[in-house]
Amino acid sequence: MSEKNFETEAIRNQMERSQFQEHSTPLYLTSSFVFEDAEDMRASFSEEKDRNIYSRFSNPNTTEFTDKVVQMEGAEAGYAFATGMAAVFSTFAALLNSGDHIVSARSVFGSTHTLFTKYFPKWNIETSYFDINNPSEIEPLITPSTKILYAESPTNPGVDIIDLELLGKIAKKHHLLLVIDNCFATPYIQQPIKFGADLVIHSATKLMDGQGRVLGGVVVGKADLVREIYLFSRNTGPALSPFNAWVLSKSLETLAVRVEKHCENALKVAAFLESHEKIEKVKYPFLISHPQYEIAKKQMKLGGNVIAVEVKGGLEAGRNFLNALKMCSLSANLGDTRTIVTHPASTTHSKLSSEEQLAAGITPGLVRISVGLEHVSDIIQDIDDALML
Ligand SMILES: *Cc1c(COP(=O)(O)O)cnc(C)c1O
């Protein structure tokens, strides 16, 4: 099939039909696969044959899901994981050696930050941090040991934006691998490989599933790097389950329409909050007031579905707001059909010290809203009622 538009590829890019000519992809709930004879088995294990052996290595459903993401991100290859964190951990663990150095934005997902600060130092892998809003801090941090430049854009939870093209140039100049966690954007909104990323990571749990059902993760990018990550994973076992892969493949068929609507709702909610008397500050990439609005417009098709807000009155007011919501869910997920509100300082980023939280842009009163697919006037009504209580 010649290359089609994003929506068409997402729907039509599927595995070959079985002899039953099913229209919807079947679920291959099998741990292993059968060989014709001893020679077939030998050739399969020696990789002379490209085929499924055991579902820890590959499975038709995980391959279908991975292939869809590879296509969407414009990558060469990919590998799917049980969770986003398995994808993040396996990428670093497969590619780094003891003594290697990471340069990362300070504001990254809470568990990623914990890997950098608590676990990687055990293997003599150190991380230096730059302020996401001050990319001039990056180059002075680079040493001869630096191997990976790492960032998220938009960030979680502050929805800060960094210029991916600039990161691509810095990585190229210093021969670093540029790894981008593209979870908040999805490939529908932004494709970091176009700007020079070597690898792109997703928590598929978020907008990719989009319906709050399954956990999943995926890494896509350059084939030689993905092969290292695959070999590491094949031996350490963080594989995505075929069932979750089957759910995620179906979800990707509707990614474009869902993300369009999520972003349309989010922009309306953000604009509403910006003029609200009880709100101190609103950050949303496609509001002109966002400090990196121009960069967001340059590299993103839409603004995403996450809004960061500061309720007037700090921590106390933020908690009162959460308690007064009647419809919006208090939950740890994001990118669901249901609007979800969280308080990062006391939940997702609670393992950071208060200095680390502030440095990562997480103020005590910061509230993160993941705007869902309910009718936007109902979302706005619930938020307004809770703020005015
Ligand atoms: C949720 C998330 C992760 C981790 O994904 P899990 O599927 O929960 O393991 C990593 N990065 C970002 C930006 C996330 O939002």
The ligand as a MOL file (V3000), in Angstrom:
LIG
                    3D

  0  0  0     0  0            999 V3000
M  V30 BEGIN CTAB
M  V30 COUNTS 15 15 0 0 0
M  V30 BEGIN ATOM
M  V30 1 C 2.5930 7.9870 32.4170 0
M  V30 2 C 3.8660 8.4470 31.8700 0
M  V30 3 C 4.9840 7.5940 31.8400 0
M  V30 4 C 4.9540 6.2020 32.4160 0
M  V30 5 O 4.0410 5.3610 31.7660 0
M  V30 6 P 3.3260 4.1130 32.4810 0
M  V30 7 O 2.5580 3.4970 31.3570 0
M  V30 8 O 2.4660 4.6550 33.5820 0
M  V30 9 O 4.3940 3.2290 33.0130 0
M  V30 10 C 6.1480 8.0720 31.2770 0
M  V30 11 N 6.2240 9.3270 30.7870 0
M  V30 12 C 5.1740 10.1740 30.8120 0
M  V30 13 C 5.3330 11.5480 30.2590 0
M  V30 14 C 3.9580 9.7700 31.3530 0
M  V30 15 O 2.9310 10.6150 31.3890 0
M  V30 END ATOM
M  V30 BEGIN BOND
M  V30 1 1 1 2
M  V30 2 1 2 3
M  V30 3 2 2 14
M  V30 4 1 3 4
M  V30 5 2 3 10
M  V30 6 1 4 5
M  V30 7 1 5 6
M  V30 8 2 6 7
M  V30 9 1 6 8
M  V30 10 1 6 9
M  V30 11 1 10 11
M  V30 12 2 11 12
M  V30 13 1 12 13
M  V30 14 1 12 14
M  V30 15 1 14 15
M  V30 END BOND
M  V30 END CTAB
M  END
